[in-house]
Amino acid sequence: MIALADAPRPTSAAAVAAMHQADVRVVMLTGDNEVTARRIADKLGIDTVIAEVLPSEKASRIASLQADGRRVAMVGDGVNDAPALATADLGIAIGAGTDVAIETADVVLMRSDPMDVAVALRIGKGTVRKMRQNLGWAIGYNTVALPIAAGVFYGSLGLMLSPEIAAITMSGSSVIVAANALLLRRLRLPAQTAPTAPTPAASRPTSR
């Protein structure tokens, strides 16, 4: 008897768990039969299964999820995935995938590791957060500093900056923004290593 079964990658369950921690709902979109897809989804903790989908229907299924008000990120690597990657709000292609998928996607992963999807999403959210912080700092800083430098408050409060001091303060603002951006390197990323198999217990010496 020969038995064949689909096996997920070692890091797949950890990748799904990491996306759940980031409040990301995981959907399996596959052309496999319902039984096989459900077995893999239950093993990995995937939220929703959309099985027995024809290659031409993947893009329409993505569009239906978007019609429900969801922002959809699609991960694929084949030629048939290209229309769905283009339809999704964020297309993520596997680096070992086809050229059509790589050209269509917005993000290309260098490895065929599902954990890299969670890592990419974490980096993207962290980058957007830093951009908003720097933008808020720049707007608030200039809202206060520019009127003072222009002499708006000189008559009422006696506040005014000389051109030299104004130039130094503007440079200081740039330094703060750059330093805040560098803090992105301290972003905590999901573990990218697969869980190691437990080591066998040492055998006890037998007495004679």
N, CA and C atoms as a LAMMPS dump frame, in Angstrom:
ITEM: TIMESTEP
0
ITEM: NUMBER OF ATOMS
624
ITEM: BOX BOUNDS ff ff ff
-5.0000000000000000e+02 5.0000000000000000e+02
-5.0000000000000000e+02 5.0000000000000000e+02
-5.0000000000000000e+02 5.0000000000000000e+02
ITEM: ATOMS id mol type element x y z
1 1 1 N 0.857 -1.19 0
2 1 2 C 0 0 0
3 1 3 C 0.892 1.238 0
4 2 1 N 0.57 2.191 -0.848
5 2 2 C 1.295 3.463 -0.928
6 2 3 C 0.304 4.579 -0.617
7 3 1 N 0.626 5.405 0.369
8 3 2 C -0.239 6.519 0.765
9 3 3 C 0.46 7.831 0.458
10 4 1 N -0.246 8.764 -0.153
11 4 2 C 0.266 10.089 -0.478
12 4 3 C -0.575 11.14 0.217
13 5 1 N 0.082 12.151 0.754
14 5 2 C -0.644 13.213 1.466
15 5 3 C 0.138 14.515 1.368
16 6 1 N -0.587 15.621 1.318
17 6 2 C 0.048 16.935 1.318
18 6 3 C 0.545 17.257 2.72
19 7 1 N 1.759 17.756 2.798
20 7 2 C 2.345 18.106 4.094
21 7 3 C 2.706 19.584 4.098
22 8 1 N 2.286 20.33 5.108
23 8 2 C 2.656 21.759 5.186
24 8 3 C 4.123 21.916 5.537
25 9 1 N 4.648 23.086 5.263
26 9 2 C 6.032 23.38 5.615
27 9 3 C 6.171 23.464 7.134
28 10 1 N 7.378 23.246 7.654
29 10 2 C 7.543 23.226 9.114
30 10 3 C 7.147 24.525 9.807
31 11 1 N 7.295 25.661 9.106
32 11 2 C 7.014 26.953 9.744
33 11 3 C 5.603 27.461 9.461
34 12 1 N 4.777 26.662 8.796
35 12 2 C 3.448 27.145 8.409
36 12 3 C 2.577 27.446 9.628
37 13 1 N 2.559 26.543 10.596
38 13 2 C 1.718 26.762 11.786
39 13 3 C 2.178 27.991 12.559
40 14 1 N 3.486 28.168 12.685
41 14 2 C 3.999 29.349 13.381
42 14 3 C 3.673 30.624 12.617
43 15 1 N 3.689 30.556 11.287
44 15 2 C 3.351 31.735 10.482
45 15 3 C 1.891 32.119 10.662
46 16 1 N 1 31.138 10.68
47 16 2 C -0.426 31.418 10.896
48 16 3 C -0.641 32.003 12.293
49 17 1 N 0.04 31.457 13.293
50 17 2 C -0.091 31.978 14.653
51 17 3 C 0.422 33.41 14.747
52 18 1 N 1.524 33.719 14.054
53 18 2 C 2.06 35.08 14.071
54 18 3 C 1.102 36.065 13.41
55 19 1 N 0.437 35.647 12.341
56 19 2 C -0.534 36.527 11.687
57 19 3 C -1.779 36.709 12.545
58 20 1 N -2.164 35.686 13.286
59 20 2 C -3.279 35.843 14.218
60 20 3 C -2.943 36.845 15.312
61 21 1 N -1.704 36.837 15.781
62 21 2 C -1.287 37.812 16.784
63 21 3 C -1.338 39.234 16.241
64 22 1 N -1.167 39.385 14.936
65 22 2 C -1.244 40.699 14.298
66 22 3 C -2.659 41.036 13.848
67 23 1 N -3.669 40.266 14.327
68 23 2 C -5.08 40.487 13.971
69 23 3 C -5.319 40.35 12.473
70 24 1 N -4.647 39.395 11.865
71 24 2 C -4.82 39.105 10.442
72 24 3 C -5.584 37.803 10.314
73 25 1 N -6.657 37.826 9.574
74 25 2 C -7.44 36.624 9.334
75 25 3 C -6.82 35.858 8.166
76 26 1 N -6.6 34.569 8.341
77 26 2 C -5.931 33.736 7.351
78 26 3 C -6.972 32.922 6.591
79 27 1 N -6.93 33.013 5.264
80 27 2 C -7.866 32.303 4.39
81 27 3 C -7.066 31.433 3.436
82 28 1 N -7.436 30.179 3.309
83 28 2 C -6.823 29.287 2.327
84 28 3 C -7.664 29.312 1.059
85 29 1 N -7.052 29.697 -0.047
86 29 2 C -7.712 29.742 -1.352
87 29 3 C -7.001 28.731 -2.24
88 30 1 N -7.657 27.618 -2.521
89 30 2 C -6.983 26.519 -3.193
90 30 3 C -7.91 25.814 -4.168
91 31 1 N -7.291 25.162 -5.116
92 31 2 C -8.044 24.344 -6.053
93 31 3 C -8.183 22.904 -5.618
94 32 1 N -7.576 22.542 -4.484
95 32 2 C -7.688 21.178 -3.974
96 32 3 C -9.105 20.895 -3.492
97 33 1 N -9.389 19.614 -3.28
98 33 2 C -10.732 19.242 -2.83
99 33 3 C -10.954 19.685 -1.396
100 34 1 N -12.211 19.711 -1.013
101 34 2 C -12.608 20.252 0.291
102 34 3 C -12.012 19.461 1.449
103 35 1 N -11.955 18.137 1.33
104 35 2 C -11.476 17.306 2.439
105 35 3 C -10 17.569 2.709
106 36 1 N -9.204 17.603 1.645
107 36 2 C -7.764 17.852 1.809
108 36 3 C -7.512 19.234 2.376
109 37 1 N -8.217 20.227 1.848
110 37 2 C -8.02 21.589 2.312
111 37 3 C -8.418 21.74 3.783
112 38 1 N -9.518 21.112 4.183
113 38 2 C -9.96 21.198 5.576
114 38 3 C -8.958 20.53 6.517
115 39 1 N -8.371 19.42 6.077
116 39 2 C -7.413 18.722 6.933
117 39 3 C -6.196 19.594 7.199
118 40 1 N -5.666 20.228 6.159
119 40 2 C -4.499 21.097 6.316
120 40 3 C -4.864 22.337 7.133
121 41 1 N -6.042 22.905 6.873
122 41 2 C -6.459 24.116 7.588
123 41 3 C -6.643 23.847 9.073
124 42 1 N -7.234 22.708 9.42
125 42 2 C -7.418 22.368 10.836
126 42 3 C -6.076 22.134 11.519
127 43 1 N -5.136 21.584 10.79
128 43 2 C -3.818 21.319 11.365
129 43 3 C -3.046 22.601 11.633
130 44 1 N -3.229 23.607 10.778
131 44 2 C -2.465 24.847 10.887
132 44 3 C -3.218 25.947 11.633
133 45 1 N -4.512 25.788 11.849
134 45 2 C -5.287 26.825 12.514
135 45 3 C -5.761 27.92 11.579
136 46 1 N -5.946 27.594 10.303
137 46 2 C -6.424 28.578 9.325
138 46 3 C -7.903 28.855 9.572
139 47 1 N -8.299 30.113 9.428
140 47 2 C -9.653 30.531 9.79
141 47 3 C -10.708 30.082 8.788
142 48 1 N -10.462 30.337 7.505
143 48 2 C -11.465 30.096 6.469
144 48 3 C -10.842 29.301 5.331
145 49 1 N -11.607 28.394 4.761
146 49 2 C -11.149 27.575 3.634
147 49 3 C -12.068 27.828 2.452
148 50 1 N -11.486 28.176 1.321
149 50 2 C -12.213 28.31 0.057
150 50 3 C -11.556 27.323 -0.899
151 51 1 N -12.165 26.15 -1.056
152 51 2 C -11.554 25.054 -1.807
153 51 3 C -12.255 24.855 -3.146
154 52 1 N -11.623 23.994 -3.96
155 52 2 C -12.147 23.62 -5.276
156 52 3 C -12.407 24.845 -6.142
157 53 1 N -11.45 25.771 -6.11
158 53 2 C -11.556 27.008 -6.88
159 53 3 C -10.791 26.842 -8.187
160 54 1 N -11.421 27.135 -9.286
161 54 2 C -10.748 27.081 -10.579
162 54 3 C -9.746 28.235 -10.687
163 55 1 N -8.687 28.042 -11.491
164 55 2 C -7.694 29.121 -11.615
165 55 3 C -8.293 30.453 -12.055
166 56 1 N -9.291 30.406 -12.906
167 56 2 C -9.907 31.65 -13.38
168 56 3 C -10.803 32.304 -12.346
169 57 1 N -11.127 31.584 -11.244
170 57 2 C -12.038 32.119 -10.236
171 57 3 C -11.31 32.768 -9.055
172 58 1 N -9.988 32.646 -8.988
173 58 2 C -9.27 33.162 -7.826
174 58 3 C -9.414 34.67 -7.698
175 59 1 N -9.3 35.376 -8.805
176 59 2 C -9.412 36.839 -8.752
177 59 3 C -10.807 37.265 -8.305
178 60 1 N -11.841 36.554 -8.766
179 60 2 C -13.207 36.914 -8.368
180 60 3 C -13.448 36.623 -6.885
181 61 1 N -12.82 35.583 -6.353
182 61 2 C -12.96 35.311 -4.929
183 61 3 C -12.273 36.396 -4.098
184 62 1 N -11.133 36.882 -4.578
185 62 2 C -10.47 38.002 -3.902
186 62 3 C -11.363 39.236 -3.933
187 63 1 N -11.977 39.493 -5.088
188 63 2 C -12.853 40.657 -5.215
189 63 3 C -14.071 40.543 -4.294
190 64 1 N -14.582 39.328 -4.104
191 64 2 C -15.732 39.159 -3.211
192 64 3 C -15.353 39.437 -1.764
193 65 1 N -14.13 39.071 -1.366
194 65 2 C -13.671 39.402 -0.017
195 65 3 C -13.519 40.914 0.151
196 66 1 N -13.039 41.584 -0.883
197 66 2 C -12.913 43.038 -0.831
198 66 3 C -14.283 43.704 -0.79
199 67 1 N -15.268 43.105 -1.458
200 67 2 C -16.615 43.678 -1.444
201 67 3 C -17.236 43.638 -0.06
202 68 1 N -16.76 42.741 0.791
203 68 2 C -17.247 42.668 2.169
204 68 3 C -16.576 43.69 3.077
205 69 1 N -15.754 44.563 2.498
206 69 2 C -15.091 45.601 3.278
207 69 3 C -13.757 45.197 3.854
208 70 1 N -13.162 44.113 3.371
209 70 2 C -11.876 43.651 3.895
210 70 3 C -10.732 44.101 2.984
211 71 1 N -9.598 44.353 3.613
212 71 2 C -8.364 44.579 2.86
213 71 3 C -7.643 43.245 2.738
214 72 1 N -7.339 42.849 1.526
215 72 2 C -6.88 41.496 1.25
216 72 3 C -5.434 41.524 0.771
217 73 1 N -4.618 40.665 1.378
218 73 2 C -3.256 40.401 0.902
219 73 3 C -3.237 38.981 0.357
220 74 1 N -2.81 38.828 -0.876
221 74 2 C -2.796 37.532 -1.546
222 74 3 C -1.362 37.044 -1.67
223 75 1 N -1.129 35.789 -1.31
224 75 2 C 0.188 35.164 -1.432
225 75 3 C 0.088 34.066 -2.481
226 76 1 N 0.933 34.123 -3.486
227 76 2 C 0.906 33.127 -4.55
228 76 3 C 2.237 33.029 -5.259
229 77 1 N 2.376 31.983 -6.071
230 77 2 C 3.637 31.777 -6.778
231 77 3 C 3.469 31.273 -8.201
232 78 1 N 2.244 30.991 -8.631
233 78 2 C 2.039 30.407 -9.949
234 78 3 C 1.502 31.39 -10.965
235 79 1 N 1.475 30.935 -12.214
236 79 2 C 0.925 31.765 -13.297
237 79 3 C -0.55 32.055 -13.044
238 80 1 N -1.28 31.059 -12.536
239 80 2 C -2.706 31.23 -12.283
240 80 3 C -2.983 32.189 -11.131
241 81 1 N -1.964 32.462 -10.325
242 81 2 C -2.151 33.376 -9.199
243 81 3 C -1.987 34.841 -9.595
244 82 1 N -1.462 35.109 -10.777
245 82 2 C -1.171 36.485 -11.174
246 82 3 C -2.407 37.38 -11.176
247 83 1 N -3.547 36.969 -11.754
248 83 2 C -4.726 37.856 -11.692
249 83 3 C -5.178 38.145 -10.263
250 84 1 N -5.108 37.148 -9.381
251 84 2 C -5.498 37.368 -7.992
252 84 3 C -4.514 38.292 -7.284
253 85 1 N -3.222 38.152 -7.584
254 85 2 C -2.223 39.043 -6.995
255 85 3 C -2.463 40.491 -7.42
256 86 1 N -2.87 40.674 -8.674
257 86 2 C -3.146 42.025 -9.16
258 86 3 C -4.433 42.586 -8.56
259 87 1 N -5.406 41.728 -8.275
260 87 2 C -6.687 42.186 -7.734
261 87 3 C -6.586 42.541 -6.257
262 88 1 N -5.758 41.837 -5.517
263 88 2 C -5.652 42.045 -4.075
264 88 3 C -5.094 43.425 -3.755
265 89 1 N -5.383 43.896 -2.551
266 89 2 C -4.826 45.17 -2.101
267 89 3 C -3.313 45.086 -1.963
268 90 1 N -2.822 43.909 -1.615
269 90 2 C -1.386 43.675 -1.502
270 90 3 C -1.083 42.307 -2.074
271 91 1 N -0.29 42.274 -3.124
272 91 2 C 0.122 41.018 -3.732
273 91 3 C 1.507 40.627 -3.266
274 92 1 N 1.625 39.415 -2.734
275 92 2 C 2.898 38.916 -2.214
276 92 3 C 3.258 37.661 -2.998
277 93 1 N 4.397 37.698 -3.675
278 93 2 C 4.846 36.565 -4.48
279 93 3 C 6.01 35.872 -3.795
280 94 1 N 6.054 34.556 -3.95
281 94 2 C 7.166 33.766 -3.443
282 94 3 C 8.343 33.917 -4.407
283 95 1 N 9.528 34.101 -3.859
284 95 2 C 10.698 34.329 -4.697
285 95 3 C 10.984 33.199 -5.657
286 96 1 N 10.623 31.974 -5.29
287 96 2 C 10.852 30.821 -6.159
288 96 3 C 9.692 30.596 -7.12
289 97 1 N 8.768 31.536 -7.196
290 97 2 C 7.614 31.387 -8.066
291 97 3 C 7.914 31.753 -9.505
292 98 1 N 6.858 31.81 -10.297
293 98 2 C 7.01 32.1 -11.72
294 98 3 C 7.279 33.587 -11.938
295 99 1 N 7.838 33.903 -13.099
296 99 2 C 8.159 35.294 -13.42
297 99 3 C 6.9 36.156 -13.498
298 100 1 N 5.795 35.568 -13.965
299 100 2 C 4.554 36.338 -14.084
300 100 3 C 4.059 36.76 -12.706
301 101 1 N 4.11 35.854 -11.74
302 101 2 C 3.682 36.185 -10.385
303 101 3 C 4.594 37.23 -9.759
304 102 1 N 5.887 37.107 -9.985
305 102 2 C 6.84 38.062 -9.406
306 102 3 C 6.629 39.45 -9.999
307 103 1 N 6.385 39.535 -11.301
308 103 2 C 6.179 40.837 -11.938
309 103 3 C 4.869 41.473 -11.518
310 104 1 N 3.876 40.659 -11.181
311 104 2 C 2.555 41.194 -10.829
312 104 3 C 2.481 41.64 -9.387
313 105 1 N 3.206 40.98 -8.499
314 105 2 C 3.078 41.225 -7.065
315 105 3 C 3.683 42.556 -6.656
316 106 1 N 3.225 43.059 -5.519
317 106 2 C 3.786 44.279 -4.933
318 106 3 C 5.018 43.983 -4.089
319 107 1 N 5.039 42.808 -3.453
320 107 2 C 6.144 42.395 -2.591
321 107 3 C 6.601 41.021 -3.039
322 108 1 N 7.91 40.833 -3.129
323 108 2 C 8.479 39.545 -3.52
324 108 3 C 9.339 39.035 -2.366
325 109 1 N 9.002 37.857 -1.865
326 109 2 C 9.776 37.245 -0.794
327 109 3 C 10.965 36.504 -1.388
328 110 1 N 12.102 36.629 -0.748
329 110 2 C 13.314 36.016 -1.279
330 110 3 C 13.356 34.517 -1.02
331 111 1 N 12.605 34.038 -0.034
332 111 2 C 12.611 32.618 0.29
333 111 3 C 11.192 32.055 0.203
334 112 1 N 11.107 30.747 0.126
335 112 2 C 9.808 30.072 0.092
336 112 3 C 9.419 29.636 1.503
337 113 1 N 9.441 30.584 2.411
338 113 2 C 9.136 30.32 3.816
339 113 3 C 7.87 31.07 4.191
340 114 1 N 6.81 30.381 4.63
341 114 2 C 5.575 31.086 5.009
342 114 3 C 5.783 32.111 6.114
343 115 1 N 6.767 31.892 6.985
344 115 2 C 7.007 32.841 8.064
345 115 3 C 7.404 34.211 7.535
346 116 1 N 7.999 34.261 6.346
347 116 2 C 8.397 35.545 5.771
348 116 3 C 7.194 36.432 5.463
349 117 1 N 6.024 35.831 5.274
350 117 2 C 4.812 36.637 5.06
351 117 3 C 4.486 37.427 6.316
352 118 1 N 4.522 36.744 7.465
353 118 2 C 4.271 37.436 8.735
354 118 3 C 5.34 38.477 9.018
355 119 1 N 6.591 38.168 8.678
356 119 2 C 7.683 39.122 8.881
357 119 3 C 7.482 40.355 8.011
358 120 1 N 7.112 40.157 6.742
359 120 2 C 6.901 41.289 5.837
360 120 3 C 5.763 42.182 6.313
361 121 1 N 4.679 41.567 6.793
362 121 2 C 3.557 42.362 7.299
363 121 3 C 3.953 43.149 8.543
364 122 1 N 4.744 42.524 9.426
365 122 2 C 5.19 43.233 10.624
366 122 3 C 6.095 44.414 10.266
367 123 1 N 7.005 44.212 9.321
368 123 2 C 7.893 45.3 8.897
369 123 3 C 7.088 46.422 8.246
370 124 1 N 6.099 46.051 7.425
371 124 2 C 5.288 47.068 6.77
372 124 3 C 4.506 47.908 7.766
373 125 1 N 3.882 47.267 8.757
374 125 2 C 3.138 48.016 9.76
375 125 3 C 4.06 48.892 10.595
376 126 1 N 5.238 48.359 10.947
377 126 2 C 6.188 49.161 11.711
378 126 3 C 6.687 50.369 10.937
379 127 1 N 6.899 50.197 9.643
380 127 2 C 7.356 51.311 8.813
381 127 3 C 6.295 52.393 8.706
382 128 1 N 5.05 51.997 8.497
383 128 2 C 3.958 52.973 8.412
384 128 3 C 3.804 53.723 9.733
385 129 1 N 3.956 53.008 10.855
386 129 2 C 3.848 53.657 12.157
387 129 3 C 4.945 54.701 12.339
388 130 1 N 6.172 54.385 11.937
389 130 2 C 7.263 55.351 12.034
390 130 3 C 7.03 56.543 11.115
391 131 1 N 6.503 56.318 9.939
392 131 2 C 6.2 57.424 9.023
393 131 3 C 5.177 58.377 9.637
394 132 1 N 4.155 57.82 10.279
395 132 2 C 3.136 58.665 10.903
396 132 3 C 3.726 59.438 12.077
397 133 1 N 4.584 58.791 12.861
398 133 2 C 5.22 59.497 13.973
399 133 3 C 6.085 60.644 13.477
400 134 1 N 6.896 60.391 12.452
401 134 2 C 7.769 61.443 11.93
402 134 3 C 6.97 62.562 11.284
403 135 1 N 5.891 62.208 10.598
404 135 2 C 5.049 63.238 9.986
405 135 3 C 4.38 64.095 11.049
406 136 1 N 3.882 63.451 12.11
407 136 2 C 3.263 64.221 13.192
408 136 3 C 4.265 65.129 13.887
409 137 1 N 5.484 64.629 14.11
410 137 2 C 6.517 65.456 14.729
411 137 3 C 6.876 66.637 13.839
412 138 1 N 7.049 66.401 12.545
413 138 2 C 7.443 67.472 11.639
414 138 3 C 6.365 68.55 11.544
415 139 1 N 5.103 68.123 11.462
416 139 2 C 4.016 69.102 11.372
417 139 3 C 3.914 69.903 12.664
418 140 1 N 3.943 69.226 13.81
419 140 2 C 3.851 69.937 15.084
420 140 3 C 5.029 70.864 15.319
421 141 1 N 6.22 70.403 14.985
422 141 2 C 7.419 71.212 15.192
423 141 3 C 7.377 72.473 14.335
424 142 1 N 7.05 72.305 13.05
425 142 2 C 7.024 73.465 12.162
426 142 3 C 5.863 74.401 12.479
427 143 1 N 4.761 73.859 12.992
428 143 2 C 3.636 74.71 13.368
429 143 3 C 4.025 75.675 14.482
430 144 1 N 4.896 75.227 15.384
431 144 2 C 5.332 76.07 16.486
432 144 3 C 6.537 76.919 16.105
433 145 1 N 7.512 76.314 15.407
434 145 2 C 8.782 76.993 15.162
435 145 3 C 8.692 78.055 14.07
436 146 1 N 7.944 77.797 13.018
437 146 2 C 7.907 78.753 11.908
438 146 3 C 7.309 80.109 12.306
439 147 1 N 6.185 80.164 13.033
440 147 2 C 5.695 81.483 13.455
441 147 3 C 6.673 82.226 14.353
442 148 1 N 7.384 81.466 15.225
443 148 2 C 8.369 82.136 16.082
444 148 3 C 9.501 82.691 15.244
445 149 1 N 9.993 81.903 14.286
446 149 2 C 11.082 82.37 13.427
447 149 3 C 10.657 83.54 12.562
448 150 1 N 9.379 83.605 12.195
449 150 2 C 8.89 84.708 11.367
450 150 3 C 8.587 85.962 12.174
451 151 1 N 8.664 85.889 13.5
452 151 2 C 8.43 87.062 14.326
453 151 3 C 6.983 87.337 14.643
454 152 1 N 6.129 86.338 14.486
455 152 2 C 4.705 86.542 14.742
456 152 3 C 4.452 86.874 16.205
457 153 1 N 5.196 86.255 17.113
458 153 2 C 4.98 86.452 18.547
459 153 3 C 5.959 87.451 19.16
460 154 1 N 6.693 88.165 18.326
461 154 2 C 7.701 89.092 18.87
462 154 3 C 7.05 90.285 19.559
463 155 1 N 5.979 90.795 18.944
464 155 2 C 5.336 91.971 19.521
465 155 3 C 4.604 91.678 20.809
466 156 1 N 3.984 90.493 20.925
467 156 2 C 3.179 90.183 22.109
468 156 3 C 3.969 89.45 23.183
469 157 1 N 4.819 88.531 22.796
470 157 2 C 5.55 87.713 23.76
471 157 3 C 7.059 87.936 23.731
472 158 1 N 7.525 88.674 22.764
473 158 2 C 8.962 88.913 22.647
474 158 3 C 9.75 87.702 22.184
475 159 1 N 9.066 86.754 21.532
476 159 2 C 9.736 85.551 21.056
477 159 3 C 10.142 85.726 19.612
478 160 1 N 11.409 85.418 19.33
479 160 2 C 11.903 85.48 17.962
480 160 3 C 13.209 84.707 17.88
481 161 1 N 13.404 84.017 16.788
482 161 2 C 14.62 83.242 16.57
483 161 3 C 15.472 83.924 15.512
484 162 1 N 16.751 84.001 15.785
485 162 2 C 17.664 84.517 14.774
486 162 3 C 17.833 83.482 13.672
487 163 1 N 18.254 83.871 12.492
488 163 2 C 18.424 82.893 11.401
489 163 3 C 19.369 81.761 11.774
490 164 1 N 20.41 82.062 12.546
491 164 2 C 21.35 81.009 12.916
492 164 3 C 20.683 79.971 13.821
493 165 1 N 19.957 80.452 14.836
494 165 2 C 19.292 79.528 15.758
495 165 3 C 18.195 78.751 15.036
496 166 1 N 17.494 79.423 14.125
497 166 2 C 16.443 78.737 13.366
498 166 3 C 17.023 77.604 12.523
499 167 1 N 18.189 77.852 11.915
500 167 2 C 18.826 76.8 11.115
501 167 3 C 19.25 75.621 11.986
502 168 1 N 19.75 75.912 13.179
503 168 2 C 20.173 74.836 14.08
504 168 3 C 18.97 74.013 14.545
505 169 1 N 17.885 74.706 14.883
506 169 2 C 16.698 73.981 15.337
507 169 3 C 16.101 73.122 14.219
508 170 1 N 16.145 73.585 12.982
509 170 2 C 15.647 72.778 11.872
510 170 3 C 16.513 71.543 11.681
511 171 1 N 17.83 71.709 11.846
512 171 2 C 18.714 70.541 11.76
513 171 3 C 18.424 69.564 12.893
514 172 1 N 18.123 70.104 14.079
515 172 2 C 17.782 69.232 15.195
516 172 3 C 16.529 68.429 14.926
517 173 1 N 15.557 69.048 14.264
518 173 2 C 14.341 68.327 13.913
519 173 3 C 14.646 67.178 12.962
520 174 1 N 15.532 67.418 12
521 174 2 C 15.903 66.35 11.064
522 174 3 C 16.613 65.211 11.776
523 175 1 N 17.444 65.553 12.743
524 175 2 C 18.155 64.518 13.498
525 175 3 C 17.173 63.659 14.293
526 176 1 N 16.173 64.298 14.903
527 176 2 C 15.185 63.554 15.682
528 176 3 C 14.384 62.622 14.789
529 177 1 N 13.993 63.099 13.616
530 177 2 C 13.228 62.271 12.688
531 177 3 C 14.066 61.083 12.22
532 178 1 N 15.34 61.331 11.901
533 178 2 C 16.208 60.241 11.46
534 178 3 C 16.448 59.231 12.575
535 179 1 N 16.635 59.72 13.805
536 179 2 C 16.851 58.816 14.927
537 179 3 C 15.612 57.965 15.197
538 180 1 N 14.44 58.566 15.073
539 180 2 C 13.215 57.803 15.267
540 180 3 C 13.056 56.739 14.194
541 181 1 N 13.447 57.058 12.966
542 181 2 C 13.37 56.071 11.888
543 181 3 C 14.34 54.913 12.14
544 182 1 N 15.514 55.204 12.699
545 182 2 C 16.489 54.156 12.971
546 182 3 C 16.007 53.197 14.06
547 183 1 N 15.087 53.642 14.901
548 183 2 C 14.54 52.758 15.926
549 183 3 C 13.748 51.603 15.33
550 184 1 N 13.452 51.686 14.024
551 184 2 C 12.756 50.588 13.36
552 184 3 C 13.58 49.301 13.402
553 185 1 N 14.902 49.445 13.563
554 185 2 C 15.755 48.264 13.638
555 185 3 C 15.48 47.453 14.906
556 186 1 N 14.859 48.064 15.894
557 186 2 C 14.53 47.368 17.143
558 186 3 C 13.164 46.693 17.078
559 187 1 N 12.556 46.694 15.893
560 187 2 C 11.244 46.075 15.738
561 187 3 C 11.352 44.57 15.984
562 188 1 N 10.482 44.06 16.823
563 188 2 C 10.48 42.638 17.131
564 188 3 C 9.748 41.875 16.036
565 189 1 N 10.461 40.964 15.392
566 189 2 C 9.914 40.197 14.285
567 189 3 C 9.577 38.79 14.74
568 190 1 N 8.609 38.141 14.074
569 190 2 C 8.32 36.74 14.417
570 190 3 C 9.545 35.861 14.196
571 191 1 N 9.663 34.832 14.991
572 191 2 C 10.8 33.919 14.863
573 191 3 C 10.771 33.257 13.497
574 192 1 N 11.917 33.288 12.805
575 192 2 C 11.994 32.78 11.45
576 192 3 C 12.583 31.377 11.379
577 193 1 N 12.796 30.75 12.479
578 193 2 C 13.358 29.409 12.484
579 193 3 C 12.277 28.402 12.817
580 194 1 N 12.348 27.266 12.156
581 194 2 C 11.359 26.225 12.4
582 194 3 C 11.632 25.562 13.737
583 195 1 N 10.614 25.11 14.421
584 195 2 C 10.831 24.435 15.698
585 195 3 C 11.646 23.178 15.512
586 196 1 N 12.595 22.984 16.376
587 196 2 C 13.462 21.827 16.272
588 196 3 C 12.801 20.617 16.899
589 197 1 N 13.136 19.461 16.351
590 197 2 C 12.554 18.227 16.879
591 197 3 C 13.153 17.91 18.24
592 198 1 N 12.369 17.376 19.149
593 198 2 C 12.894 17.067 20.485
594 198 3 C 13.969 16.003 20.409
595 199 1 N 14.982 16.175 21.219
596 199 2 C 16.074 15.223 21.243
597 199 3 C 15.652 13.987 22.001
598 200 1 N 16.052 12.816 21.517
599 200 2 C 15.646 11.591 22.223
600 200 3 C 16.283 11.511 23.589
601 201 1 N 15.552 10.953 24.515
602 201 2 C 16.052 10.835 25.877
603 201 3 C 17.207 9.847 25.931
604 202 1 N 18.164 10.129 26.807
605 202 2 C 19.317 9.242 26.932
606 202 3 C 18.891 7.911 27.548
607 203 1 N 19.445 6.848 27.03
608 203 2 C 19.088 5.519 27.54
609 203 3 C 19.764 5.275 28.895
610 204 1 N 19.053 4.646 29.74
611 204 2 C 19.583 4.352 31.067
612 204 3 C 20.488 3.111 31
613 205 1 N 21.575 3.111 31.768
614 205 2 C 22.414 1.92 31.798
615 205 3 C 21.709 0.777 32.508
616 206 1 N 21.832 -0.36 31.933
617 206 2 C 21.17 -1.539 32.523
618 206 3 C 22.156 -2.233 33.462
619 207 1 N 21.615 -2.722 34.549
620 207 2 C 22.44 -3.426 35.523
621 207 3 C 22.52 -4.899 35.159
622 208 1 N 23.638 -5.488 35.411
623 208 2 C 23.834 -6.901 35.114
624 208 3 C 23.439 -7.761 36.317
